[in-house]
Each structure stands twice: as C-alpha cells, then as structure tokens.
Amino acid sequence: MFAIAASTVTNWGLYILLPIFIAFLFFIIWDLSKQSGAGRAGTFWMFLALGAGFIGFILKILLEMAFTRWFI
C-alpha cells in the first residue's frame, strides 16, 4: 500500500528524528542539573561531558555536507 524507500526512512531518522531526540536529551541534562543543584559550574560540566558526543555528531553532519558540496 505505502511504498517508502529505505533511504527516505533513513534520511528522516538521521536528519529529523535524531536531532529531536538530541534536543530532548539536552533537556534531560538541564533537568538533572536543576534537580541536583549543580550550580553554574556543575551545569557547565554536565553539558560539556554529556553533550560532547552530540556536538561531534552535528559537526560530522556539517563536514559531510561541506565535503560533498565542495570536494566531490
């Protein structure tokens, strides 16, 4: 009945759903820092430690787009 290509599902999941999930995880980190009373420095370190992987993922996507546009 519905024929959705696997590449379409992959692109939606990678470029739409995963960033929404990452934003939700940032909300969870913020909520953890508020509930634990971490203060400014503690909140900074929580975001730095737990959010480094997310920032790396976003940089990976940006680098892929740049390389496909300018080098290939």
SULZICOR-V265294 format. One record per pair of residues at least 24 apart in sequence whose ideal C-beta (glycine too) atoms are under 8 Angstrom apart, sorted by the first residue. I is the first residue (numbers start at 1). J is the second residue. D is the distance in whole Angstrom. If there is no record, write none. Layout:
# SULZICOR-V265294
i j d
I J D
I J D
This chain:
# SULZICOR-V265294
i j d
15 61 8
18 57 8
19 58 8
22 54 5
22 57 7
22 58 8
25 50 8
25 54 7
26 51 7
26 54 7
